[in-house]
Amino acid sequence: MKFIGLSNNSVRNRKFPSGWEYVKLGALSELTGGDGAPQDPDAFKDGTIPFVRMKDVGRYRFTLNLIETEDRLNKAAVEKYRMRIFPKGTILMPRSGSVYTNHRARLAVPAAVVGHLAAILPRDDVFDSQFVTFALKLIDMRQWMTKTTGLDSISLKDLSAVIIPLPPLPEQKRIAAILNEQMAAVERARVASEVQLGSAKALPAAYFRAVFNSPEAKKWPSKFLGDICTRISNGTTKTQNNNKFGLPVTRIETISNGHIDMNRVGWVELIPDEIEKYKLEDGDILFSHINSVERLGNCSIYNQQEIPALIHGMNLLRIQVSRLLVDPFYLLHFLRTENAKNFYTEQARRAIGQASLNTKDLGKLQVPLPSLSEQGKMERNLNGQILRVTTTIKIVSDQLDAINQLPAKILQQAFNGEM
């Protein structure tokens, strides 16, 4: 017998409390699919019946609310397209996706279903909808999908053969109530952490504004970036390898979260003259000039004490400054300001999926230049502030990762019969 969703071994080996059994989803419910979305514009006029599409089924959230759209069909459209109105308690689950997981199963309010959704109608005498919804979230059915037009999908026939663990109905309701309460608590914690993380990530921009948009800053002289740099250049185009032959070389992804990430470098074999030409020097700024618009201008600074040797590769500009005019760390902070980012957006040349800045245009960026002593003072203050924020972001990010792992752990506990 072929088990969908659970392996034969897991069926034989898992032990549940007395009264639990494995049951096919099709034995508990009626399964049907949504129809295609109406093409007739009149179907959307004077709508009286809400309808649900794949995009309305929220992903990776464990709340049970569904309708997030105000779109509605009129009764004539429902009759024309032979749509059913599914009752409250129906489970809706997308049957396709380029990266498919069944974490998107949701309980529905009364609505018509359109698009590639499966509607699972419960048998109330044996089947608690909320319990089975949680059970479906635990099962990953990608290995039983078939690929059509670039998307993985599961048939209603295979979906009806999915095996789920099922205790008696009163136990289903008890476990579902506990899970609802725990998932709601997890969701509140997740939202709070996301708000905290967003606030922390907004702080650097506020620090930069306090310095570079201050009344004092308006009095500073300014120069073009091209006039205060001794070099703005591209890196080597030598073929890179992933086998750690030669020396580490930067890639576009090497700049990660404002730092040089040595886990995201390539490797390149160069002759001595090429090494001399492309080896980074202490204080060199790496600048992303080919990227998506929002990531254009990502930059970091090379510290030779932290990274003894690194070759300058393609798709990142290398900026060297005249130390008589500008502190490289001061310039790094300015390149991350909103004013500088607005300049990148205005000057960028756009292509499909990416934007780019050439060295000539970047050289026209106006850089405010207080005295070197003032630059050093501001650089030290900003470094301290950014370090504290970076530490906070790391702590909150780790906390958020732990929270995001809780739903799966809670579900595993529930369906191991431990709740």
Buried (B, 14 or more C-beta within 10 A) or exposed (E): EEBBBBEEEEEEEBEBEEEBEBBBBBEBBEBBBBBEBBEEEEBBEEBEBBBBBBEBBBEEBBEBEBBEEEBBBBEBBBEBBEBBBBEEBBBBBBBBBEEBBBBBBBBBBEBBBBBBBBBBBBEEEBBBBBBBBBBBBBBEBEEBBEEEEEBBBBBBEBBBBBBBBBBBBEBBBBBBEEBBEBBEEBBEBBEBBEEBBEEBBEBBEEBBBEBBEEEEBEEBEEBEBBEBBEEBEBBBEBEBEEEEEBBBBBBBBBBEEBEBBEEEBBBBBBEEEBBEBBBBEEBBBBBBBBBEBEEBBBBBBBBBEEBEEBBBBBBBBBBBBEEEBBBBBBBBBBBBBEBBBEBBBEBBEEEEEBBBBBBEBBBEBEBBBBEBEBBBBBBEBBEEBBEEBBEBBEEBBEBBEEBBEBBEEBBEEBBEBEB
